[in-house]
Amino acid sequence: MGAEEQRQQKFERMTKTPIPRLIGELAVPTIISMLVTSFYNMADTFFVGKINTSATAAVGIVFPLMAMIQAFGFFCGHGSGNYISRQLGAHNFEDASRMSATGFVSAFVLGLGILVVGFLFTDPLLRIMGSTETILPYARSYMRIILIGAPYMTASLVLNNQLRFQGSAFYSMIGITTGAVLNIGLDPLFIFVLDMGVAGAALATIISQFVSFCLLIAGTFRGGNLRLNLKDFSPSLKYYQNIVKGGAPSLFRQGLGSFATVCLNLMAGPYGDAAIAAMSIVTRISQFAASVVIGFGQGFQPVCGFNYGAKLFKRVQEGFWFCVKFCTSVLLVAAVCGWIFSPNLIGVFLKTDPLVIEYGSQALRLQALTFPLVGWITIANMMLQTIGKTVKASLLAMSRQFLFFVPVILTLPGFLGILGVQLSQPIADFCSFLLAVPLSISVLREMSREQEQLEQLKITQEDKLSL
């Protein structure tokens, strides 16, 4: 079967398969990818936790750098991927191919920039990110190795997202999960057997990410996907405008998330390395639970993009409500489990420090109170971003980790102490939910009006033909 025929089959599948089944089929690989990725992120924290509290805190300190690498990868990946899905829905294959190469090359160059800046200013950056003198040696070792992988880590995220937006979540899953499983195996080997300590965790990460990078490139040559061809690189204003339009919400979400983590580390710092380590562990646990929702939303995005591009607005609306109901149910279960088992979950990572367990279990329980609201926030953000509602998507992307979280984390601890640090995220989640509801409802109503206009136009054309 030729590539053109495969693409036509994919279009038929994306625009005609019943929504629950289609999203379920696309979401399973992305959920697996997200769960495994979150699991290996937690594996770093778990194995490093066997060294000491300061080493565990160091992983949390370097996390904003990882978030920035991801921010630029998602910026180019979502920006190019959103555009690609809409162009494939409109049968503009050549244009989509040029955007594919442009997004990939741009991300790789941005990763090189992060590498250079990171090496030139390692210690100042670590201090800005909240490192104490006891944490600094561990954080320095971890960060310098992570930086080596920055170029292909950003490019991997582009390939991953472009494959997903083409409806090829399976190939995306293979690349991501293989690297993640490899990372989990390499962590104890490098950290303990080869006695590399925290540097071993970083080395395991960049090796596994490189394997993912190679497999994702291979995925572009299979299944009727757009083949990665560097000759198609087209650094034109048109493509960069669309990357900014589709990727800005991801850049805001991930980039400001990095800034939020810096603020969290700085405000937790006065309560010692145990507080930084505890909040780092809570962040990893929360991300693991939320990965199911993110994975499900990523299964929705190509459905949303294809059908919006094909002007099948009812299918977009149906997909939104299906995802919101499913994700809220999953997060409700996760919240109950987080509340009941919070001390046990924190103890898995660092049971030798009772202060870490005390700080972490309280923070996790408070976060569980608003956790079910995150489903609506996440799916609304993904829908707004995918259909090109840049301003609304960017506003919502900024809200949770910046507009609401940063003011709360910078002020509340002054009144409530460590409780203020622990309360900051649930307060930000609640405020973001209050913003997400009207933003998403207004766009859904707009789609209803456009659907009515299309149906009216169709009736008018049929009447003319009958005459």
C-alpha positions as CSV (number, residue, x, y, z in Angstrom):
1,M,0.0,0.0,0.0
2,G,1.4,3.4,-1.0
3,A,1.9,6.4,1.4
4,E,-0.9,8.3,-0.2
5,E,-3.4,5.4,0.3
6,Q,-2.2,5.0,3.9
7,R,-2.8,8.7,4.6
8,Q,-6.3,8.5,3.1
9,Q,-7.1,5.5,5.2
10,K,-5.9,7.4,8.3
11,F,-8.1,10.4,7.4
12,E,-11.1,8.2,7.1
13,R,-10.3,6.6,10.4
14,M,-9.8,9.9,12.2
15,T,-13.0,11.5,10.9
16,K,-15.5,8.6,10.9
17,T,-14.6,6.2,13.7
18,P,-16.9,6.6,16.7
19,I,-15.3,9.1,19.1
20,P,-15.1,7.0,22.3
21,R,-13.4,4.1,20.4
22,L,-11.1,6.3,18.4
23,I,-9.9,8.3,21.4
24,G,-9.5,5.1,23.4
25,E,-7.4,3.5,20.7
26,L,-5.2,6.6,20.4
27,A,-5.0,7.2,24.1
28,V,-3.9,3.8,25.2
29,P,-0.4,4.1,23.7
30,T,0.0,7.7,24.9
31,I,-1.2,6.8,28.4
32,I,1.4,4.0,28.5
33,S,4.0,6.4,27.3
34,M,3.2,9.0,29.9
35,L,3.0,6.4,32.8
36,V,6.3,4.9,31.9
37,T,7.9,8.3,31.5
38,S,6.6,9.4,34.8
39,F,7.7,6.1,36.3
40,Y,11.2,6.5,35.2
41,N,11.2,10.2,36.4
42,M,10.2,8.8,39.8
43,A,12.9,6.1,39.4
44,D,15.6,8.8,39.4
45,T,14.2,10.2,42.6
46,F,13.8,6.7,44.1
47,F,17.3,5.5,43.4
48,V,18.9,8.9,44.2
49,G,17.0,8.8,47.5
50,K,19.1,5.9,48.5
51,I,22.2,8.2,48.6
52,N,20.9,10.9,51.0
53,T,18.4,13.8,51.4
54,S,20.6,16.4,49.8
55,A,21.0,14.2,46.7
56,T,17.2,13.8,46.5
57,A,16.8,17.5,46.8
58,A,19.4,18.0,44.0
59,V,17.1,16.2,41.5
60,G,14.3,18.6,42.5
61,I,16.7,21.6,42.1
62,V,17.6,20.6,38.5
63,F,14.0,19.8,37.6
64,P,13.4,23.4,36.4
65,L,16.1,22.9,33.8
66,M,14.5,19.6,32.7
67,A,11.2,21.6,32.5
68,M,12.8,24.2,30.2
69,I,14.2,21.5,27.9
70,Q,10.7,20.1,27.7
71,A,9.2,23.6,27.3
72,F,11.2,24.2,24.1
73,G,10.6,20.7,22.9
74,F,6.8,21.0,23.4
75,F,6.8,24.5,22.0
76,C,8.2,23.2,18.6
77,G,6.4,19.8,18.9
78,H,2.9,21.1,19.7
79,G,3.4,24.1,17.4
80,S,4.3,22.0,14.4
81,G,2.1,19.1,15.4
82,N,-1.1,21.1,15.7
83,Y,-0.5,22.6,12.3
84,I,0.4,19.2,10.8
85,S,-2.8,17.6,12.0
86,R,-5.0,20.4,10.6
87,Q,-3.2,20.3,7.3
88,L,-3.5,16.5,7.1
89,G,-7.2,17.0,7.8
90,A,-7.3,19.4,4.9
91,H,-5.2,17.0,2.7
92,N,-2.3,19.5,2.4
93,F,0.5,16.8,2.7
94,E,3.4,18.7,1.2
95,D,2.8,21.7,3.5
96,A,2.7,19.4,6.5
97,S,6.0,17.7,5.5
98,R,7.8,21.1,5.4
99,M,6.4,22.0,8.9
100,S,7.6,18.6,10.2
101,A,11.2,19.3,9.3
102,T,11.1,22.9,10.4
103,G,9.8,22.0,13.8
104,F,12.5,19.3,14.3
105,V,15.5,21.4,13.2
106,S,14.3,24.4,15.3
107,A,14.0,22.3,18.4
108,F,17.5,20.8,18.0
109,V,19.0,24.3,17.6
110,L,17.2,25.5,20.7
111,G,18.5,22.5,22.6
112,L,22.1,23.5,21.6
113,G,21.4,26.9,23.0
114,I,20.3,25.5,26.4
115,L,23.5,23.3,26.4
116,V,25.8,26.3,25.9
117,V,24.1,28.6,28.4
118,G,23.9,25.9,31.0
119,F,27.6,25.0,30.8
120,L,28.6,28.7,30.9
121,F,26.5,29.6,34.0
122,T,26.1,26.3,35.9
123,D,26.6,27.4,39.5
124,P,24.8,30.8,39.2
125,L,21.8,29.0,37.6
126,L,21.7,26.3,40.3
127,R,21.7,29.0,43.0
128,I,18.9,30.8,41.3
129,M,17.0,27.6,41.1
130,G,17.2,27.3,44.9
131,S,20.3,25.2,45.6
132,T,21.8,25.4,49.1
133,E,25.5,24.9,49.6
134,T,24.9,21.3,50.7
135,I,22.9,20.5,47.6
136,L,25.1,22.3,45.1
137,P,27.8,19.6,44.5
138,Y,25.1,17.0,43.8
139,A,23.1,19.3,41.6
140,R,26.2,20.4,39.6
141,S,27.1,16.8,38.8
142,Y,23.5,16.0,37.8
143,M,22.9,19.1,35.7
144,R,26.1,19.1,33.6
145,I,25.4,15.6,32.3
146,I,21.8,16.3,31.6
147,L,22.8,19.3,29.5
148,I,24.7,17.1,27.1
149,G,21.4,15.5,26.0
150,A,19.5,18.8,25.7
151,P,19.6,19.1,21.8
152,Y,18.3,15.6,21.1
153,M,15.9,15.7,24.1
154,T,14.1,18.7,22.6
155,A,14.1,17.2,19.2
156,S,12.7,13.9,20.6
157,L,9.7,15.7,22.0
158,V,9.1,17.2,18.6
159,L,9.1,13.8,16.9
160,N,7.0,12.3,19.6
161,N,4.3,15.0,19.3
162,Q,4.3,15.0,15.5
163,L,3.7,11.3,15.4
164,R,0.9,11.6,17.9
165,F,-0.8,14.5,15.9
166,Q,-0.7,12.3,12.8
167,G,-2.6,9.6,14.7
168,S,0.4,7.3,15.1
169,A,0.6,7.1,18.9
170,F,1.9,3.5,18.7
171,Y,5.2,4.5,17.1
172,S,5.5,7.4,19.6
173,M,4.9,4.9,22.4
174,I,7.6,2.5,21.2
175,G,10.2,5.3,21.2
176,I,9.3,6.7,24.6
177,T,8.7,3.5,26.5
178,T,11.8,1.8,25.2
179,G,14.0,4.7,26.5
180,A,12.1,4.8,29.8
181,V,12.5,1.1,30.5
182,L,16.2,1.4,29.6
183,N,16.6,4.3,32.0
184,I,15.1,2.3,34.9
185,G,17.6,-0.5,34.3
186,L,20.6,1.8,33.9
187,D,19.9,3.9,37.1
188,P,20.9,1.3,39.7
189,L,23.8,0.1,37.4
190,F,25.4,3.5,37.2
191,I,24.5,4.9,40.6
192,F,25.4,1.8,42.7
193,V,27.3,-0.8,40.7
194,L,29.6,1.7,39.0
195,D,29.5,4.0,42.1
196,M,28.7,7.2,40.0
197,G,26.2,8.5,42.5
198,V,23.8,11.3,41.3
199,A,25.9,11.7,38.1
200,G,25.0,8.1,37.2
201,A,21.3,8.9,37.3
202,A,21.9,11.8,34.9
203,L,24.0,9.6,32.5
204,A,21.2,6.9,32.5
205,T,18.7,9.6,31.5
206,I,20.7,11.0,28.5
207,I,21.6,7.5,27.2
208,S,18.0,6.4,27.4
209,Q,16.8,9.6,25.8
210,F,19.2,9.1,22.9
211,V,17.8,5.6,22.3
212,S,14.3,7.1,22.2
213,F,15.4,9.8,19.8
214,C,16.7,7.1,17.3
215,L,13.6,5.0,17.6
216,L,11.3,8.0,17.0
217,I,13.2,9.0,13.9
218,A,12.7,5.4,12.6
219,G,8.9,5.8,13.4
220,T,8.7,8.6,10.9
221,F,9.5,6.2,8.1
222,R,6.6,3.8,8.9
223,G,2.8,3.6,8.9
224,G,2.2,6.3,6.3
225,N,3.7,9.0,8.6
226,L,5.4,12.1,7.2
227,R,9.0,11.1,6.7
228,L,11.6,13.3,8.4
229,N,13.5,14.9,5.6
230,L,15.9,17.7,6.5
231,K,15.8,19.0,3.0
232,D,12.2,20.1,3.7
233,F,13.4,22.5,6.4
234,S,11.7,25.8,5.6
235,P,12.5,28.6,8.1
236,S,9.9,30.9,6.8
237,L,7.8,33.5,8.7
238,K,4.6,31.4,7.8
239,Y,5.8,28.3,9.6
240,Y,7.3,30.1,12.6
241,Q,4.1,32.1,13.1
242,N,2.2,28.8,13.2
243,I,4.7,27.2,15.6
244,V,4.3,30.2,17.9
245,K,0.6,30.1,17.5
246,G,0.2,26.4,18.3
247,G,3.2,26.1,20.6
248,A,3.1,29.2,22.8
249,P,0.6,27.7,25.3
250,S,3.0,24.8,25.8
251,L,6.0,27.1,26.2
252,F,4.1,29.2,28.8
253,R,2.9,26.0,30.6
254,Q,6.2,24.3,30.8
255,G,8.4,27.4,31.0
256,L,6.4,29.0,33.7
257,G,6.2,25.6,35.4
258,S,10.0,25.7,35.5
259,F,9.8,29.2,37.1
260,A,7.1,28.0,39.5
261,T,9.4,25.1,40.6
262,V,12.2,27.6,41.3
263,C,9.8,29.7,43.5
264,L,8.7,26.5,45.3
265,N,12.4,25.5,46.0
266,L,13.2,29.0,47.2
267,M,10.3,29.2,49.5
268,A,10.8,25.6,50.8
269,G,14.5,26.3,51.3
270,P,14.2,28.0,54.7
271,Y,12.7,24.8,56.1
272,G,15.8,22.8,55.2
273,D,16.8,20.2,52.6
274,A,14.0,17.9,53.9
275,A,11.4,20.4,52.7
276,I,12.9,20.7,49.2
277,A,13.2,16.9,49.0
278,A,9.6,16.4,50.2
279,M,8.1,18.9,47.7
280,S,10.2,17.3,44.9
281,I,8.8,13.9,45.8
282,V,5.2,15.2,45.9
283,T,5.7,16.8,42.5
284,R,6.8,13.5,41.0
285,I,3.9,11.6,42.6
286,S,1.4,14.1,41.3
287,Q,2.9,14.0,37.9
288,F,2.6,10.3,37.8
289,A,-1.1,10.4,38.7
290,A,-1.7,13.2,36.2
291,S,0.1,11.3,33.4
292,V,-3.0,9.2,32.8
293,V,-5.0,12.4,32.1
294,I,-2.3,14.0,30.0
295,G,-2.0,10.7,28.0
296,F,-5.7,10.6,27.5
297,G,-5.7,14.2,26.4
298,Q,-2.9,13.5,24.0
299,G,-5.1,10.8,22.4
300,F,-7.8,13.5,22.0
301,Q,-5.5,16.1,20.4
302,P,-5.1,14.4,16.9
303,V,-8.9,13.6,16.9
304,C,-9.5,17.3,17.7
305,G,-7.1,18.6,15.1
306,F,-8.2,16.3,12.3
307,N,-11.9,16.9,12.8
308,Y,-11.6,20.7,13.4
309,G,-9.6,20.9,10.2
310,A,-12.3,18.9,8.4
311,K,-15.0,21.2,10.0
312,L,-16.6,18.3,11.9
313,F,-17.2,20.4,15.0
314,K,-19.7,18.0,16.7
315,R,-17.0,15.3,16.8
316,V,-14.7,17.8,18.6
317,Q,-17.3,18.6,21.1
318,E,-18.2,15.0,21.7
319,G,-14.5,14.2,22.2
320,F,-14.1,17.0,24.8
321,W,-16.9,15.9,27.0
322,F,-15.9,12.3,26.8
323,C,-12.4,13.1,27.9
324,V,-13.5,15.4,30.7
325,K,-15.8,12.8,32.2
326,F,-13.2,10.1,32.0
327,C,-10.3,12.1,33.4
328,T,-12.3,13.5,36.3
329,S,-13.3,10.0,37.3
330,V,-9.7,8.8,37.2
331,L,-8.4,11.7,39.2
332,L,-11.1,11.3,41.8
333,V,-9.8,7.8,42.4
334,A,-6.2,9.0,42.5
335,A,-7.1,11.7,45.0
336,V,-8.7,9.2,47.4
337,C,-5.6,6.9,47.2
338,G,-3.3,9.9,47.7
339,W,-5.1,11.0,50.8
340,I,-5.2,7.5,52.4
341,F,-1.7,6.4,51.5
342,S,0.2,9.6,51.5
343,P,2.8,8.7,54.2
344,N,3.4,5.3,52.6
345,L,3.9,6.9,49.2
346,I,6.4,9.5,50.5
347,G,8.2,6.7,52.4
348,V,8.8,4.7,49.3
349,F,11.3,7.4,48.1
350,L,13.0,8.4,51.4
351,K,11.8,6.5,54.4
352,T,15.0,7.3,56.4
353,D,14.1,10.9,57.0
354,P,10.9,11.4,59.1
355,L,10.8,15.1,58.4
356,V,10.5,14.5,54.7
357,I,7.6,12.1,55.3
358,E,5.9,14.6,57.6
359,Y,6.2,17.5,55.1
360,G,5.5,15.4,52.0
361,S,2.4,13.5,53.3
362,Q,0.7,16.7,54.4
363,A,1.4,18.4,51.0
364,L,0.1,15.3,49.1
365,R,-3.1,15.2,51.1
366,L,-3.8,18.9,50.5
367,Q,-3.1,18.5,46.8
368,A,-5.5,15.6,46.7
369,L,-8.4,17.9,47.6
370,T,-8.3,19.7,44.2
371,F,-6.8,17.0,42.1
372,P,-10.1,16.0,40.4
373,L,-10.4,19.5,38.9
374,V,-7.2,19.1,36.9
375,G,-8.9,16.9,34.3
376,W,-11.1,19.8,33.0
377,I,-8.1,22.2,33.1
378,T,-5.9,19.8,31.1
379,I,-8.4,18.8,28.4
380,A,-9.7,22.4,28.0
381,N,-6.1,23.6,27.5
382,M,-5.4,20.9,24.9
383,M,-8.5,21.6,22.9
384,L,-7.9,25.4,22.9
385,Q,-4.3,24.9,21.8
386,T,-5.1,22.3,19.1
387,I,-7.7,24.3,17.4
388,G,-5.6,27.5,17.3
389,K,-7.2,29.5,20.1
390,T,-3.8,30.8,21.1
391,V,-4.7,33.7,23.5
392,K,-7.2,31.6,25.5
393,A,-4.9,28.5,25.5
394,S,-1.9,30.6,26.6
395,L,-3.9,32.3,29.3
396,L,-5.1,29.0,30.7
397,A,-1.6,27.5,30.3
398,M,-0.1,30.4,32.3
399,S,-2.8,30.3,35.1
400,R,-2.0,27.1,37.0
401,Q,1.7,27.5,37.4
402,F,2.2,31.2,37.2
403,L,-0.8,33.6,37.4
404,F,-2.2,31.9,40.5
405,F,0.6,29.7,41.9
406,V,3.5,32.2,42.0
407,P,1.7,34.9,43.9
408,V,0.4,32.4,46.4
409,I,3.8,30.6,46.9
410,L,5.5,33.9,47.4
411,T,3.1,35.3,49.9
412,L,1.3,32.5,51.8
413,P,4.4,31.0,53.6
414,G,5.0,34.4,55.2
415,F,1.7,33.9,57.0
416,L,1.4,30.2,57.4
417,G,5.0,28.9,57.3
418,I,5.5,25.5,55.7
419,L,1.7,25.0,55.5
420,G,1.7,28.0,53.1
421,V,4.1,26.1,50.8
422,Q,2.0,23.0,51.0
423,L,-1.3,24.8,50.3
424,S,0.0,26.8,47.2
425,Q,-0.7,24.1,44.5
426,P,-4.2,23.2,45.6
427,I,-5.2,26.9,45.7
428,A,-3.7,27.4,42.2
429,D,-5.6,24.4,40.9
430,F,-8.9,25.7,42.2
431,C,-8.4,29.1,40.7
432,S,-7.4,27.6,37.4
433,F,-10.5,25.5,37.3
434,L,-12.7,28.6,37.7
435,L,-10.9,30.1,34.7
436,A,-11.0,27.0,32.5
437,V,-14.7,26.5,32.7
438,P,-15.8,29.7,31.0
439,L,-13.0,29.7,28.5
440,S,-13.8,26.2,27.2
441,I,-17.6,26.7,27.3
442,S,-17.3,29.8,25.2
443,V,-15.3,28.0,22.5
444,L,-17.7,25.0,22.5
445,R,-20.6,27.3,21.9
446,E,-18.7,29.0,19.1
447,M,-18.3,25.6,17.5
448,S,-22.0,24.9,17.8
449,R,-22.8,28.2,16.0
450,E,-20.3,27.3,13.2
451,Q,-21.8,23.8,12.9
452,E,-25.3,25.3,12.5
453,Q,-24.0,27.7,9.8
454,L,-22.5,24.8,7.9
455,E,-25.7,22.8,8.1
456,Q,-27.7,25.7,6.9
457,L,-25.4,26.3,4.0
458,K,-25.6,22.6,3.1
459,I,-29.5,22.8,3.1
460,T,-29.4,25.9,0.9
461,Q,-27.1,24.2,-1.6
462,E,-29.3,21.1,-1.7
463,D,-32.3,23.3,-2.3
464,K,-30.6,25.0,-5.2
465,L,-29.7,21.7,-6.7
466,S,-33.2,20.4,-6.4
467,L,-34.4,23.4,-8.4
